[in-house]
Amino acid sequence: MNIEGAKVTINKSAEEAFQFFTVLDNFEQLMPENTQKFEVDGESFVFALKGMPEIRLVLGERIEFSKVSLGAASSKLSFSLTAHIDAVSDSTSDVQLKFDGDFNPMMAMMVKKPLTAFINTLTENIAKL
């Protein structure tokens, strides 16, 4: 299952955007208002939204100034959330979030709507940076 957020332009250079996404504490600023838990632990963080189970994301692939990936810490669910960064100018860049998950059809049907809403909220909050 693939979900792509809208591409948004932010007032940060590609380098600044890359640095922002590699500091996991910064993800707390992007989380929805109904976040009940957010804890950073080394190269991973755990978050929980109201009425949802806790999810741990681990910092994964990093391509300097263009890509930062977070992956599932659990082998039970295989997915990644990737921020793609494209320089627009020296002081602005485009950012697009992409979610890729390997779910069975029933699970995909259940999680597609809330995941799409989650990606859209993250994207809206990135646009405010």
TIVO-2410 file (N, C-alpha, C; in nm, 3 decimals):
# residues 129
REC num residu      c1      c2      c3 atome chaine
REC   1      M   0.084  -0.117   0.000     N      A
REC   1      M   0.000   0.000   0.000    CA      A
REC   1      M   0.089   0.124   0.000     C      A
REC   2      N   0.060   0.216  -0.088     N      A
REC   2      N   0.138   0.339  -0.099    CA      A
REC   2      N   0.046   0.459  -0.081     C      A
REC   3      I   0.091   0.552   0.000     N      A
REC   3      I   0.018   0.678   0.020    CA      A
REC   3      I   0.118   0.791   0.003     C      A
REC   4      E   0.084   0.886  -0.083     N      A
REC   4      E   0.171   1.001  -0.105    CA      A
REC   4      E   0.103   1.126  -0.054     C      A
REC   5      G   0.173   1.200   0.030     N      A
REC   5      G   0.124   1.329   0.075    CA      A
REC   5      G   0.145   1.432  -0.035     C      A
REC   6      A   0.084   1.545  -0.020     N      A
REC   6      A   0.103   1.654  -0.116    CA      A
REC   6      A   0.246   1.706  -0.105     C      A
REC   7      K   0.298   1.757  -0.214     N      A
REC   7      K   0.430   1.820  -0.211    CA      A
REC   7      K   0.409   1.963  -0.162     C      A
REC   8      V   0.486   2.001  -0.057     N      A
REC   8      V   0.473   2.135   0.000    CA      A
REC   8      V   0.609   2.205  -0.004     C      A
REC   9      T   0.603   2.336  -0.024     N      A
REC   9      T   0.725   2.417  -0.024    CA      A
REC   9      T   0.741   2.479   0.113     C      A
REC  10      I   0.862   2.466   0.169     N      A
REC  10      I   0.889   2.522   0.301    CA      A
REC  10      I   1.004   2.623   0.292     C      A
REC  11      N   1.009   2.712   0.390     N      A
REC  11      N   1.113   2.815   0.394    CA      A
REC  11      N   1.237   2.764   0.466     C      A
REC  12      K   1.288   2.653   0.418     N      A
REC  12      K   1.412   2.596   0.467    CA      A
REC  12      K   1.488   2.544   0.346     C      A
REC  13      S   1.619   2.558   0.348     N      A
REC  13      S   1.699   2.501   0.241    CA      A
REC  13      S   1.689   2.349   0.249     C      A
REC  14      A   1.731   2.280   0.145     N      A
REC  14      A   1.728   2.134   0.146    CA      A
REC  14      A   1.814   2.082   0.262     C      A
REC  15      E   1.926   2.148   0.288     N      A
REC  15      E   2.012   2.106   0.399    CA      A
REC  15      E   1.941   2.123   0.533     C      A
REC  16      E   1.873   2.238   0.552     N      A
REC  16      E   1.801   2.262   0.677    CA      A
REC  16      E   1.685   2.163   0.693     C      A
REC  17      A   1.614   2.135   0.585     N      A
REC  17      A   1.504   2.039   0.590    CA      A
REC  17      A   1.557   1.900   0.626     C      A
REC  18      F   1.666   1.860   0.563     N      A
REC  18      F   1.728   1.731   0.592    CA      A
REC  18      F   1.766   1.722   0.740     C      A
REC  19      Q   1.830   1.828   0.791     N      A
REC  19      Q   1.870   1.829   0.932    CA      A
REC  19      Q   1.747   1.820   1.024     C      A
REC  20      F   1.639   1.890   0.986     N      A
REC  20      F   1.516   1.888   1.064    CA      A
REC  20      F   1.463   1.745   1.077     C      A
REC  21      F   1.457   1.672   0.965     N      A
REC  21      F   1.400   1.537   0.966    CA      A
REC  21      F   1.493   1.432   1.028     C      A
REC  22      T   1.620   1.463   1.044     N      A
REC  22      T   1.710   1.366   1.107    CA      A
REC  22      T   1.715   1.383   1.259     C      A
REC  23      V   1.658   1.492   1.310     N      A
REC  23      V   1.646   1.512   1.455    CA      A
REC  23      V   1.506   1.465   1.494     C      A
REC  24      L   1.499   1.348   1.554     N      A
REC  24      L   1.369   1.285   1.579    CA      A
REC  24      L   1.279   1.366   1.672     C      A
REC  25      D   1.336   1.444   1.764     N      A
REC  25      D   1.254   1.528   1.851    CA      A
REC  25      D   1.165   1.623   1.770     C      A
REC  26      N   1.210   1.661   1.651     N      A
REC  26      N   1.134   1.755   1.568    CA      A
REC  26      N   1.001   1.697   1.520     C      A
REC  27      F   0.989   1.565   1.516     N      A
REC  27      F   0.865   1.505   1.468    CA      A
REC  27      F   0.748   1.535   1.561     C      A
REC  28      E   0.778   1.567   1.686     N      A
REC  28      E   0.670   1.601   1.779    CA      A
REC  28      E   0.593   1.723   1.730     C      A
REC  29      Q   0.662   1.818   1.666     N      A
REC  29      Q   0.598   1.938   1.611    CA      A
REC  29      Q   0.502   1.904   1.498     C      A
REC  30      L   0.524   1.792   1.431     N      A
REC  30      L   0.445   1.755   1.314    CA      A
REC  30      L   0.325   1.668   1.348     C      A
REC  31      M   0.323   1.613   1.467     N      A
REC  31      M   0.218   1.518   1.505    CA      A
REC  31      M   0.082   1.585   1.518     C      A
REC  32      P  -0.023   1.507   1.497     N      A
REC  32      P  -0.160   1.560   1.513    CA      A
REC  32      P  -0.186   1.602   1.657     C      A
REC  33      E  -0.290   1.683   1.675     N      A
REC  33      E  -0.325   1.732   1.808    CA      A
REC  33      E  -0.366   1.619   1.902     C      A
REC  34      N  -0.418   1.508   1.846     N      A
REC  34      N  -0.465   1.399   1.931    CA      A
REC  34      N  -0.354   1.300   1.968     C      A
REC  35      T  -0.229   1.345   1.962     N      A
REC  35      T  -0.117   1.262   2.002    CA      A
REC  35      T  -0.116   1.251   2.154     C      A
REC  36      Q  -0.119   1.127   2.204     N      A
REC  36      Q  -0.121   1.107   2.348    CA      A
REC  36      Q   0.016   1.071   2.403     C      A
REC  37      K   0.106   1.026   2.316     N      A
REC  37      K   0.239   0.989   2.363    CA      A
REC  37      K   0.339   1.018   2.252     C      A
REC  38      F   0.454   1.071   2.291     N      A
REC  38      F   0.565   1.091   2.198    CA      A
REC  38      F   0.693   1.085   2.278     C      A
REC  39      E   0.776   0.983   2.251     N      A
REC  39      E   0.901   0.966   2.324    CA      A
REC  39      E   1.011   0.926   2.228     C      A
REC  40      V   1.122   0.998   2.233     N      A
REC  40      V   1.239   0.967   2.152    CA      A
REC  40      V   1.332   0.878   2.233     C      A
REC  41      D   1.385   0.775   2.169     N      A
REC  41      D   1.478   0.682   2.233    CA      A
REC  41      D   1.590   0.651   2.134     C      A
REC  42      G   1.699   0.727   2.142     N      A
REC  42      G   1.810   0.705   2.050    CA      A
REC  42      G   1.772   0.737   1.906     C      A
REC  43      E   1.780   0.636   1.819     N      A
REC  43      E   1.748   0.656   1.677    CA      A
REC  43      E   1.606   0.610   1.645     C      A
REC  44      S   1.518   0.614   1.745     N      A
REC  44      S   1.378   0.577   1.722    CA      A
REC  44      S   1.288   0.664   1.809     C      A
REC  45      F   1.159   0.663   1.774     N      A
REC  45      F   1.063   0.728   1.861    CA      A
REC  45      F   0.933   0.648   1.861     C      A
REC  46      V   0.861   0.661   1.971     N      A
REC  46      V   0.732   0.596   1.989    CA      A
REC  46      V   0.627   0.705   1.996     C      A
REC  47      F   0.516   0.682   1.926     N      A
REC  47      F   0.405   0.776   1.941    CA      A
REC  47      F   0.275   0.697   1.944     C      A
REC  48      A   0.175   0.758   2.003     N      A
REC  48      A   0.042   0.699   2.009    CA      A
REC  48      A  -0.060   0.809   1.989     C      A
REC  49      L  -0.154   0.782   1.901     N      A
REC  49      L  -0.267   0.872   1.880    CA      A
REC  49      L  -0.385   0.818   1.959     C      A
REC  50      K  -0.474   0.906   1.996     N      A
REC  50      K  -0.590   0.866   2.075    CA      A
REC  50      K  -0.665   0.752   2.005     C      A
REC  51      G  -0.686   0.644   2.080     N      A
REC  51      G  -0.761   0.530   2.027    CA      A
REC  51      G  -0.682   0.438   1.936     C      A
REC  52      M  -0.551   0.460   1.924     N      A
REC  52      M  -0.467   0.379   1.835    CA      A
REC  52      M  -0.355   0.316   1.917     C      A
REC  53      P  -0.299   0.204   1.868     N      A
REC  53      P  -0.186   0.144   1.939    CA      A
REC  53      P  -0.059   0.228   1.922     C      A
REC  54      E   0.038   0.204   2.009     N      A
REC  54      E   0.167   0.273   1.998    CA      A
REC  54      E   0.240   0.224   1.874     C      A
REC  55      I   0.312   0.315   1.810     N      A
REC  55      I   0.392   0.282   1.692    CA      A
REC  55      I   0.533   0.333   1.716     C      A
REC  56      R   0.631   0.247   1.691     N      A
REC  56      R   0.772   0.286   1.703    CA      A
REC  56      R   0.830   0.296   1.562     C      A
REC  57      L   0.891   0.411   1.533     N      A
REC  57      L   0.959   0.432   1.407    CA      A
REC  57      L   1.109   0.446   1.432     C      A
REC  58      V   1.188   0.384   1.345     N      A
REC  58      V   1.333   0.385   1.357    CA      A
REC  58      V   1.392   0.462   1.239     C      A
REC  59      L   1.486   0.549   1.270     N      A
REC  59      L   1.555   0.625   1.166    CA      A
REC  59      L   1.629   0.527   1.076     C      A
REC  60      G   1.606   0.537   0.947     N      A
REC  60      G   1.665   0.444   0.852    CA      A
REC  60      G   1.754   0.514   0.752     C      A
REC  61      E   1.726   0.489   0.625     N      A
REC  61      E   1.809   0.543   0.517    CA      A
REC  61      E   1.810   0.695   0.518     C      A
REC  62      R   1.928   0.751   0.501     N      A
REC  62      R   1.945   0.896   0.492    CA      A
REC  62      R   2.033   0.926   0.372     C      A
REC  63      I   1.980   1.001   0.278     N      A
REC  63      I   2.059   1.049   0.164    CA      A
REC  63      I   2.068   1.199   0.181     C      A
REC  64      E   2.190   1.244   0.207     N      A
REC  64      E   2.212   1.383   0.245    CA      A
REC  64      E   2.138   1.483   0.158     C      A
REC  65      F   2.058   1.564   0.226     N      A
REC  65      F   1.983   1.676   0.170    CA      A
REC  65      F   1.871   1.636   0.073     C      A
REC  66      S   1.838   1.506   0.062     N      A
REC  66      S   1.731   1.470  -0.030    CA      A
REC  66      S   1.632   1.365   0.023     C      A
REC  67      K   1.670   1.287   0.124     N      A
REC  67      K   1.580   1.179   0.167    CA      A
REC  67      K   1.610   1.136   0.310     C      A
REC  68      V   1.503   1.120   0.389     N      A
REC  68      V   1.514   1.065   0.523    CA      A
REC  68      V   1.400   0.963   0.538     C      A
REC  69      S   1.435   0.838   0.571     N      A
REC  69      S   1.335   0.733   0.587    CA      A
REC  69      S   1.326   0.687   0.731     C      A
REC  70      L   1.204   0.661   0.772     N      A
REC  70      L   1.176   0.600   0.901    CA      A
REC  70      L   1.108   0.467   0.873     C      A
REC  71      G   1.146   0.365   0.947     N      A
REC  71      G   1.086   0.234   0.926    CA      A
REC  71      G   1.022   0.181   1.052     C      A
REC  72      A   0.939   0.078   1.035     N      A
REC  72      A   0.874   0.013   1.148    CA      A
REC  72      A   0.978  -0.061   1.230     C      A
REC  73      A   0.966  -0.050   1.361     N      A
REC  73      A   1.058  -0.122   1.450    CA      A
REC  73      A   1.017  -0.267   1.463     C      A
REC  74      S   0.890  -0.296   1.441     N      A
REC  74      S   0.839  -0.432   1.456    CA      A
REC  74      S   0.842  -0.507   1.324     C      A
REC  75      S   0.881  -0.631   1.327     N      A
REC  75      S   0.882  -0.711   1.205    CA      A
REC  75      S   0.741  -0.760   1.171     C      A
REC  76      K   0.645  -0.743   1.264     N      A
REC  76      K   0.508  -0.786   1.239    CA      A
REC  76      K   0.442  -0.702   1.130     C      A
REC  77      L   0.472  -0.574   1.127     N      A
REC  77      L   0.420  -0.483   1.025    CA      A
REC  77      L   0.538  -0.419   0.953     C      A
REC  78      S   0.541  -0.436   0.823     N      A
REC  78      S   0.651  -0.382   0.745    CA      A
REC  78      S   0.604  -0.256   0.673     C      A
REC  79      F   0.661  -0.141   0.712     N      A
REC  79      F   0.627  -0.016   0.644    CA      A
REC  79      F   0.738   0.085   0.663     C      A
REC  80      S   0.734   0.188   0.578     N      A
REC  80      S   0.829   0.298   0.591    CA      A
REC  80      S   0.757   0.430   0.562     C      A
REC  81      L   0.810   0.535   0.622     N      A
REC  81      L   0.763   0.672   0.599    CA      A
REC  81      L   0.886   0.751   0.557     C      A
REC  82      T   0.881   0.805   0.436     N      A
REC  82      T   0.998   0.872   0.380    CA      A
REC  82      T   0.966   1.017   0.346     C      A
REC  83      A   1.056   1.106   0.387     N      A
REC  83      A   1.048   1.247   0.349    CA      A
REC  83      A   1.143   1.267   0.231     C      A
REC  84      H   1.087   1.305   0.117     N      A
REC  84      H   1.167   1.336  -0.002    CA      A
REC  84      H   1.183   1.487  -0.007     C      A
REC  85      I   1.307   1.532  -0.020     N      A
REC  85      I   1.338   1.675  -0.014    CA      A
REC  85      I   1.402   1.716  -0.146     C      A
REC  86      D   1.349   1.821  -0.208     N      A
REC  86      D   1.405   1.876  -0.332    CA      A
REC  86      D   1.433   2.024  -0.312     C      A
REC  87      A   1.556   2.065  -0.339     N      A
REC  87      A   1.592   2.206  -0.328    CA      A
REC  87      A   1.518   2.285  -0.436     C      A
REC  88      V   1.460   2.398  -0.396     N      A
REC  88      V   1.394   2.489  -0.490    CA      A
REC  88      V   1.485   2.610  -0.512     C      A
REC  89      S   1.539   2.660  -0.400     N      A
REC  89      S   1.633   2.772  -0.404    CA      A
REC  89      S   1.728   2.755  -0.285     C      A
REC  90      D   1.810   2.856  -0.260     N      A
REC  90      D   1.901   2.848  -0.146    CA      A
REC  90      D   1.828   2.851  -0.012     C      A
REC  91      S   1.703   2.900  -0.013     N      A
REC  91      S   1.632   2.915   0.114    CA      A
REC  91      S   1.496   2.843   0.118     C      A
REC  92      T   1.460   2.772   0.012     N      A
REC  92      T   1.334   2.698   0.011    CA      A
REC  92      T   1.355   2.559  -0.047     C      A
REC  93      S   1.267   2.470  -0.007     N      A
REC  93      S   1.271   2.334  -0.061    CA      A
REC  93      S   1.131   2.276  -0.064     C      A
REC  94      D   1.112   2.176  -0.149     N      A
REC  94      D   0.988   2.102  -0.156    CA      A
REC  94      D   1.005   1.975  -0.074     C      A
REC  95      V   0.902   1.940   0.001     N      A
REC  95      V   0.904   1.818   0.082    CA      A
REC  95      V   0.778   1.738   0.050     C      A
REC  96      Q   0.795   1.608   0.030     N      A
REC  96      Q   0.682   1.520   0.009    CA      A
REC  96      Q   0.701   1.394   0.093     C      A
REC  97      L   0.596   1.357   0.167     N      A
REC  97      L   0.599   1.235   0.246    CA      A
REC  97      L   0.540   1.120   0.166     C      A
REC  98      K   0.603   1.005   0.176     N      A
REC  98      K   0.552   0.886   0.111    CA      A
REC  98      K   0.551   0.771   0.212     C      A
REC  99      F   0.438   0.704   0.219     N      A
REC  99      F   0.423   0.589   0.307    CA      A
REC  99      F   0.415   0.465   0.220     C      A
REC 100      D   0.496   0.365   0.253     N      A
REC 100      D   0.492   0.236   0.183    CA      A
REC 100      D   0.475   0.127   0.287     C      A
REC 101      G   0.371   0.048   0.272     N      A
REC 101      G   0.346  -0.059   0.368    CA      A
REC 101      G   0.311  -0.189   0.300     C      A
REC 102      D   0.354  -0.297   0.359     N      A
REC 102      D   0.326  -0.430   0.307    CA      A
REC 102      D   0.222  -0.494   0.399     C      A
REC 103      F   0.094  -0.471   0.367     N      A
REC 103      F  -0.015  -0.520   0.449    CA      A
REC 103      F  -0.101  -0.618   0.369     C      A
REC 104      N  -0.166  -0.710   0.440     N      A
REC 104      N  -0.262  -0.796   0.371    CA      A
REC 104      N  -0.382  -0.710   0.332     C      A
REC 105      P  -0.462  -0.755   0.236     N      A
REC 105      P  -0.573  -0.672   0.186    CA      A
REC 105      P  -0.671  -0.626   0.293     C      A
REC 106      M  -0.701  -0.711   0.390     N      A
REC 106      M  -0.795  -0.672   0.495    CA      A
REC 106      M  -0.736  -0.561   0.581     C      A
REC 107      M  -0.610  -0.577   0.621     N      A
REC 107      M  -0.543  -0.475   0.703    CA      A
REC 107      M  -0.533  -0.344   0.624     C      A
REC 108      A  -0.497  -0.354   0.496     N      A
REC 108      A  -0.484  -0.234   0.412    CA      A
REC 108      A  -0.615  -0.157   0.407     C      A
REC 109      M  -0.725  -0.230   0.394     N      A
REC 109      M  -0.856  -0.166   0.387    CA      A
REC 109      M  -0.888  -0.093   0.518     C      A
REC 110      M  -0.848  -0.154   0.630     N      A
REC 110      M  -0.877  -0.095   0.761    CA      A
REC 110      M  -0.792   0.028   0.790     C      A
REC 111      V  -0.667   0.030   0.745     N      A
REC 111      V  -0.576   0.137   0.785    CA      A
REC 111      V  -0.559   0.248   0.681     C      A
REC 112      K  -0.608   0.226   0.559     N      A
REC 112      K  -0.584   0.326   0.454    CA      A
REC 112      K  -0.639   0.464   0.489     C      A
REC 113      K  -0.763   0.472   0.535     N      A
REC 113      K  -0.823   0.602   0.564    CA      A
REC 113      K  -0.751   0.674   0.679     C      A
REC 114      P  -0.730   0.606   0.796     N      A
REC 114      P  -0.660   0.678   0.904    CA      A
REC 114      P  -0.515   0.712   0.868     C      A
REC 115      L  -0.448   0.626   0.793     N      A
REC 115      L  -0.310   0.657   0.753    CA      A
REC 115      L  -0.305   0.776   0.657     C      A
REC 116      T  -0.401   0.782   0.566     N      A
REC 116      T  -0.406   0.895   0.473    CA      A
REC 116      T  -0.430   1.025   0.549     C      A
REC 117      A  -0.518   1.021   0.648     N      A
REC 117      A  -0.544   1.140   0.730    CA      A
REC 117      A  -0.419   1.178   0.809     C      A
REC 118      F  -0.346   1.079   0.860     N      A
REC 118      F  -0.223   1.103   0.935    CA      A
REC 118      F  -0.118   1.169   0.847     C      A
REC 119      I  -0.097   1.116   0.727     N      A
REC 119      I   0.001   1.172   0.632    CA      A
REC 119      I  -0.040   1.314   0.595     C      A
REC 120      N  -0.168   1.337   0.573     N      A
REC 120      N  -0.215   1.472   0.539    CA      A
REC 120      N  -0.190   1.570   0.653     C      A
REC 121      T  -0.211   1.527   0.777     N      A
REC 121      T  -0.184   1.613   0.892    CA      A
REC 121      T  -0.036   1.645   0.904     C      A
REC 122      L   0.049   1.544   0.889     N      A
REC 122      L   0.194   1.568   0.892    CA      A
REC 122      L   0.232   1.668   0.783     C      A
REC 123      T   0.176   1.650   0.664     N      A
REC 123      T   0.207   1.739   0.552    CA      A
REC 123      T   0.164   1.882   0.581     C      A
REC 124      E   0.044   1.898   0.637     N      A
REC 124      E  -0.004   2.032   0.672    CA      A
REC 124      E   0.089   2.097   0.774     C      A
REC 125      N   0.136   2.020   0.870     N      A
REC 125      N   0.226   2.075   0.972    CA      A
REC 125      N   0.364   2.104   0.917     C      A
REC 126      I   0.409   2.026   0.821     N      A
REC 126      I   0.538   2.056   0.754    CA      A
REC 126      I   0.526   2.188   0.680     C      A
REC 127      A   0.413   2.211   0.617     N      A
REC 127      A   0.392   2.336   0.541    CA      A
REC 127      A   0.401   2.459   0.631     C      A
REC 128      K   0.377   2.443   0.761     N      A
REC 128      K   0.382   2.554   0.855    CA      A
REC 128      K   0.523   2.585   0.903     C      A
REC 129      L   0.620   2.501   0.869     N      A
REC 129      L   0.756   2.520   0.918    CA      A
REC 129      L   0.815   2.651   0.866     C      A
***
